[in-house]
Amino acid sequence: MNSHFLYPSAIFASKEPYQINTILGSCVAVCFWDPTIRVGGMCHYMLPFWNGEGLASPKYGNIAIEKLLEKMYDMGAKKLNIVAKVFGGGDVLETKNPQFFIGQRNIKLANEMLEELKIKIVSSSVGGKLGRKIIFHTHTGEVKQRYVNRQGEK
C-alpha cells in the first residue's frame, strides 16, 4: 500500500488506497472519509484562523478544512456521505497564558466548523498533554493512534 507522510500545514487526499501518517502536538488533523465511494483525506493545521493577511494557507484550520472538503468533492465524494475524525490539539507547551492554548483553540475550530458544515464527527481523540502519531487508511476510514511523550520524557 502507498504511504504518505503529512507535514504540518498540508492536505492529502487520494482515490487510491493510501496510509497517511502524521505526528501532532497542538496541531489538529481532520480526516474525511466517504464510505460509499471509499475515498479519504487528511489535513494537518497549526493555527485556528487565517487573519486575512498573506496567503490563505492550510496552516490555518478554517482554510485547511475547506480545501480538504474541495479535494473530497473533486474525487466524487458527496457531502451527505462524508464523516470526520478529529485528532490532536494537545497542550504540549507548558504555559499559563490563555493566548497560547493553541491546541484548545484548534479543537474548538474543528468542532464548530464541522457542525456548521453538517459533517458528523464519528470519532475523535483531542486535548490532553501528549502528542499523537496518527495513521489513517484512506480506503477503509480506519485510524490508528499512538500517544507520543515529549522529548526527553520517559
ChimeraX attribute file (.defattr): number of C-alpha atoms within 10 A of each C-alpha:
attribute: neighborCount
match mode: 1-to-1
recipient: residues
	/A:1	7
	/A:2	9
	/A:3	13
	/A:4	14
	/A:5	13
	/A:6	18
	/A:7	15
	/A:8	19
	/A:9	19
	/A:10	19
	/A:11	22
	/A:12	21
	/A:13	23
	/A:14	18
	/A:15	15
	/A:16	13
	/A:17	17
	/A:18	22
	/A:19	21
	/A:20	23
	/A:21	19
	/A:22	19
	/A:23	22
	/A:24	25
	/A:25	26
	/A:26	30
	/A:27	31
	/A:28	33
	/A:29	33
	/A:30	25
	/A:31	31
	/A:32	29
	/A:33	27
	/A:34	24
	/A:35	16
	/A:36	10
	/A:37	15
	/A:38	16
	/A:39	25
	/A:40	32
	/A:41	27
	/A:42	29
	/A:43	30
	/A:44	29
	/A:45	30
	/A:46	23
	/A:47	22
	/A:48	23
	/A:49	18
	/A:50	17
	/A:51	9
	/A:52	7
	/A:53	6
	/A:54	7
	/A:55	9
	/A:56	14
	/A:57	15
	/A:58	24
	/A:59	22
	/A:60	24
	/A:61	29
	/A:62	20
	/A:63	18
	/A:64	27
	/A:65	25
	/A:66	16
	/A:67	17
	/A:68	24
	/A:69	21
	/A:70	13
	/A:71	18
	/A:72	25
	/A:73	14
	/A:74	10
	/A:75	15
	/A:76	13
	/A:77	22
	/A:78	14
	/A:79	14
	/A:80	11
	/A:81	14
	/A:82	23
	/A:83	20
	/A:84	21
	/A:85	21
	/A:86	21
	/A:87	27
	/A:88	31
	/A:89	31
	/A:90	25
	/A:91	21
	/A:92	20
	/A:93	15
	/A:94	9
	/A:95	10
	/A:96	8
	/A:97	7
	/A:98	9
	/A:99	8
	/A:100	14
	/A:101	18
	/A:102	22
	/A:103	27
	/A:104	21
	/A:105	20
	/A:106	27
	/A:107	28
	/A:108	13
	/A:109	20
	/A:110	23
	/A:111	15
	/A:112	11
	/A:113	16
	/A:114	17
	/A:115	12
	/A:116	9
	/A:117	13
	/A:118	13
	/A:119	17
	/A:120	16
	/A:121	18
	/A:122	9
	/A:123	13
	/A:124	15
	/A:125	15
	/A:126	23
	/A:127	20
	/A:128	15
	/A:129	20
	/A:130	20
	/A:131	24
	/A:132	24
	/A:133	16
	/A:134	20
	/A:135	20
	/A:136	25
	/A:137	22
	/A:138	27
	/A:139	20
	/A:140	16
	/A:141	19
	/A:142	13
	/A:143	17
	/A:144	10
	/A:145	15
	/A:146	12
	/A:147	15
	/A:148	15
	/A:149	14
	/A:150	13
	/A:151	6
	/A:152	5
	/A:153	6
	/A:154	5
